[in-house]
């Protein structure tokens, strides 16, 4: 099963899932319910990953993953959990 996103209505500056397909288990892993997904932005940046679960579970995981990436990207590329540099001033 191959699912491809051919939507042209999404914002090109945002990441989106462009492909999701059933695949064999990665080396050393068990089970026959593995999927590989591709997330893309501007047709240039690709993130490819594998996830085990039902088709609906994997779709939901990828949707949440994409939303998280886009929220960090919209925040200047910083994670909300990332520590910031302190502005060190000389002691007086």
C-alpha atoms as an extended CHARMM CRD file, in Angstrom:
* protein
*
        92  EXT
         1         1  UNK       CA              0.0000000000        0.0000000000        0.0000000000  PROA      1               0.0000000000
         2         2  UNK       CA              1.3730000000        3.3830000000       -1.0220000000  PROA      2               0.0000000000
         3         3  UNK       CA             -0.1400000000        6.6840000000        0.0250000000  PROA      3               0.0000000000
         4         4  UNK       CA              1.2050000000        9.7900000000       -1.6670000000  PROA      4               0.0000000000
         5         5  UNK       CA              0.2310000000       13.3680000000       -0.9640000000  PROA      5               0.0000000000
         6         6  UNK       CA             -0.3410000000       15.2110000000       -4.2000000000  PROA      6               0.0000000000
         7         7  UNK       CA             -2.0340000000       18.2070000000       -2.6000000000  PROA      7               0.0000000000
         8         8  UNK       CA             -0.9480000000       21.5070000000       -4.0850000000  PROA      8               0.0000000000
         9         9  UNK       CA             -2.9500000000       23.5590000000       -1.5800000000  PROA      9               0.0000000000
        10        10  UNK       CA             -0.4960000000       23.2450000000        1.3030000000  PROA      10              0.0000000000
        11        11  UNK       CA              2.0140000000       25.9400000000        2.1700000000  PROA      11              0.0000000000
        12        12  UNK       CA              5.3290000000       25.1940000000        0.4110000000  PROA      12              0.0000000000
        13        13  UNK       CA              7.2930000000       26.5220000000        3.3790000000  PROA      13              0.0000000000
        14        14  UNK       CA              5.7620000000       23.9210000000        5.6940000000  PROA      14              0.0000000000
        15        15  UNK       CA              6.7220000000       20.3010000000        6.1210000000  PROA      15              0.0000000000
        16        16  UNK       CA              4.1990000000       17.7160000000        4.9910000000  PROA      16              0.0000000000
        17        17  UNK       CA              3.9580000000       13.9570000000        4.6560000000  PROA      17              0.0000000000
        18        18  UNK       CA              4.3810000000       13.0900000000        0.9920000000  PROA      18              0.0000000000
        19        19  UNK       CA              4.6140000000        9.3090000000        1.1470000000  PROA      19              0.0000000000
        20        20  UNK       CA              3.5590000000        6.4730000000        3.4500000000  PROA      20              0.0000000000
        21        21  UNK       CA              3.9130000000        2.8430000000        2.4760000000  PROA      21              0.0000000000
        22        22  UNK       CA              4.0180000000       -0.6030000000        4.0370000000  PROA      22              0.0000000000
        23        23  UNK       CA              7.5270000000       -2.0090000000        4.3020000000  PROA      23              0.0000000000
        24        24  UNK       CA              9.4520000000       -4.9420000000        5.7080000000  PROA      24              0.0000000000
        25        25  UNK       CA             10.6740000000       -4.7820000000        9.2910000000  PROA      25              0.0000000000
        26        26  UNK       CA             14.0650000000       -3.1030000000        9.7480000000  PROA      26              0.0000000000
        27        27  UNK       CA             17.0240000000       -5.4110000000       10.4140000000  PROA      27              0.0000000000
        28        28  UNK       CA             16.7210000000       -6.9370000000       13.8680000000  PROA      28              0.0000000000
        29        29  UNK       CA             13.0840000000       -5.8650000000       14.3260000000  PROA      29              0.0000000000
        30        30  UNK       CA             10.0820000000       -8.1480000000       14.4730000000  PROA      30              0.0000000000
        31        31  UNK       CA              6.5980000000       -7.8720000000       13.1030000000  PROA      31              0.0000000000
        32        32  UNK       CA              4.9700000000       -7.4020000000        9.7550000000  PROA      32              0.0000000000
        33        33  UNK       CA              3.2050000000       -4.1230000000       10.4580000000  PROA      33              0.0000000000
        34        34  UNK       CA              5.9120000000       -1.6100000000        9.5520000000  PROA      34              0.0000000000
        35        35  UNK       CA              5.5340000000        1.5110000000        7.4450000000  PROA      35              0.0000000000
        36        36  UNK       CA              8.0520000000        3.9060000000        5.9780000000  PROA      36              0.0000000000
        37        37  UNK       CA              7.1540000000        7.5720000000        5.6480000000  PROA      37              0.0000000000
        38        38  UNK       CA              8.6450000000       10.5800000000        3.8960000000  PROA      38              0.0000000000
        39        39  UNK       CA              8.2000000000       14.1470000000        5.1250000000  PROA      39              0.0000000000
        40        40  UNK       CA              9.1670000000       16.9310000000        2.7780000000  PROA      40              0.0000000000
        41        41  UNK       CA              9.4530000000       20.7090000000        2.6260000000  PROA      41              0.0000000000
        42        42  UNK       CA              9.8510000000       22.6520000000       -0.6300000000  PROA      42              0.0000000000
        43        43  UNK       CA             10.6500000000       19.3740000000       -2.4170000000  PROA      43              0.0000000000
        44        44  UNK       CA             14.1800000000       19.7410000000       -1.0130000000  PROA      44              0.0000000000
        45        45  UNK       CA             14.2800000000       18.6090000000        2.6000000000  PROA      45              0.0000000000
        46        46  UNK       CA             13.3660000000       14.9710000000        3.1490000000  PROA      46              0.0000000000
        47        47  UNK       CA             12.9120000000       13.1540000000        6.4230000000  PROA      47              0.0000000000
        48        48  UNK       CA             12.4650000000        9.4110000000        6.0080000000  PROA      48              0.0000000000
        49        49  UNK       CA             11.5340000000        7.1520000000        8.8880000000  PROA      49              0.0000000000
        50        50  UNK       CA             10.0180000000        3.8240000000        9.8350000000  PROA      50              0.0000000000
        51        51  UNK       CA              7.2290000000        3.2210000000       12.3240000000  PROA      51              0.0000000000
        52        52  UNK       CA              5.4880000000        0.0990000000       13.5270000000  PROA      52              0.0000000000
        53        53  UNK       CA              1.7020000000        0.0090000000       13.9790000000  PROA      53              0.0000000000
        54        54  UNK       CA             -1.5380000000       -0.0020000000       12.0820000000  PROA      54              0.0000000000
        55        55  UNK       CA             -1.9110000000        2.3100000000        9.1170000000  PROA      55              0.0000000000
        56        56  UNK       CA             -4.0640000000        4.6790000000       11.1740000000  PROA      56              0.0000000000
        57        57  UNK       CA             -1.6030000000        4.6940000000       14.1100000000  PROA      57              0.0000000000
        58        58  UNK       CA              1.3130000000        5.5120000000       11.8330000000  PROA      58              0.0000000000
        59        59  UNK       CA             -0.6610000000        8.2220000000        9.9960000000  PROA      59              0.0000000000
        60        60  UNK       CA             -1.5360000000        9.8480000000       13.3310000000  PROA      60              0.0000000000
        61        61  UNK       CA              2.0910000000        9.6510000000       14.4920000000  PROA      61              0.0000000000
        62        62  UNK       CA              3.3360000000       11.2960000000       11.2920000000  PROA      62              0.0000000000
        63        63  UNK       CA              0.6320000000       14.0090000000       11.4800000000  PROA      63              0.0000000000
        64        64  UNK       CA              1.7370000000       14.8730000000       15.0360000000  PROA      64              0.0000000000
        65        65  UNK       CA              5.4060000000       14.7450000000       14.0240000000  PROA      65              0.0000000000
        66        66  UNK       CA              4.7880000000       17.1170000000       11.0990000000  PROA      66              0.0000000000
        67        67  UNK       CA              2.7960000000       19.5000000000       13.3160000000  PROA      67              0.0000000000
        68        68  UNK       CA              5.6690000000       19.5360000000       15.8320000000  PROA      68              0.0000000000
        69        69  UNK       CA              8.2780000000       20.2150000000       13.1490000000  PROA      69              0.0000000000
        70        70  UNK       CA              6.1620000000       23.0090000000       11.6720000000  PROA      70              0.0000000000
        71        71  UNK       CA              5.5770000000       24.6170000000       15.0640000000  PROA      71              0.0000000000
        72        72  UNK       CA              9.3310000000       24.6380000000       15.7500000000  PROA      72              0.0000000000
        73        73  UNK       CA             10.0300000000       25.8890000000       12.2340000000  PROA      73              0.0000000000
        74        74  UNK       CA              7.5330000000       28.7240000000       12.7500000000  PROA      74              0.0000000000
        75        75  UNK       CA              9.3190000000       29.5720000000       15.9990000000  PROA      75              0.0000000000
        76        76  UNK       CA             12.5370000000       30.4100000000       14.1790000000  PROA      76              0.0000000000
        77        77  UNK       CA             13.6290000000       26.7870000000       14.1430000000  PROA      77              0.0000000000
        78        78  UNK       CA             14.0530000000       26.5440000000       17.9060000000  PROA      78              0.0000000000
        79        79  UNK       CA             12.5080000000       23.9580000000       20.1320000000  PROA      79              0.0000000000
        80        80  UNK       CA             10.5100000000       25.4070000000       22.9830000000  PROA      80              0.0000000000
        81        81  UNK       CA             12.5660000000       23.1540000000       25.2630000000  PROA      81              0.0000000000
        82        82  UNK       CA             15.9590000000       24.3270000000       24.0350000000  PROA      82              0.0000000000
        83        83  UNK       CA             18.0170000000       26.3670000000       26.4660000000  PROA      83              0.0000000000
        84        84  UNK       CA             18.8640000000       29.8500000000       25.3170000000  PROA      84              0.0000000000
        85        85  UNK       CA             22.2060000000       31.5860000000       25.5630000000  PROA      85              0.0000000000
        86        86  UNK       CA             22.4470000000       33.8310000000       28.5780000000  PROA      86              0.0000000000
        87        87  UNK       CA             23.5930000000       37.3500000000       27.9560000000  PROA      87              0.0000000000
        88        88  UNK       CA             26.6440000000       37.4220000000       30.2370000000  PROA      88              0.0000000000
        89        89  UNK       CA             27.6460000000       40.8160000000       31.5090000000  PROA      89              0.0000000000
        90        90  UNK       CA             30.8450000000       41.6400000000       33.3400000000  PROA      90              0.0000000000
        91        91  UNK       CA             30.4070000000       41.8410000000       37.1040000000  PROA      91              0.0000000000
        92        92  UNK       CA             30.7410000000       45.3540000000       38.4810000000  PROA      92              0.0000000000
